[in-house]
Amino acid sequence: MKLGSRIESKSSVCHGKPVIEDTRVMVTSVLGSLASGLTESDVAREYGIEVEDVRAAVRYANELVERESLHSVAGQAP
């Protein structure tokens, strides 16, 4: 299943987790590497992907966050 530009999910690859298209590189791995301080170029080189793949992973994560909404449960703050 195509999830966005350069991002896909297949039940036969990484248990269906979102990955860079035609690879086994999980979006979470790319984001974690960026969060640890690596540059886009470093991440691309580390995983053998293109810088545009790294940017696609960030766009995908951004889209997920944009769609997210929090709902409080009675008596609890979100």
Secondary structure as GFF3:
##gff-version 3
##sequence-region A 1 78
A	DSSP	beta_strand	2	4	.	.	.	ID=ss1
A	DSSP	beta_strand	7	8	.	.	.	ID=ss2
A	DSSP	three_ten_helix	14	16	.	.	.	ID=ss3
A	DSSP	beta_strand	19	20	.	.	.	ID=ss4
A	DSSP	alpha_helix	27	35	.	.	.	ID=ss5
A	DSSP	alpha_helix	40	47	.	.	.	ID=ss6
A	DSSP	alpha_helix	51	67	.	.	.	ID=ss7
###
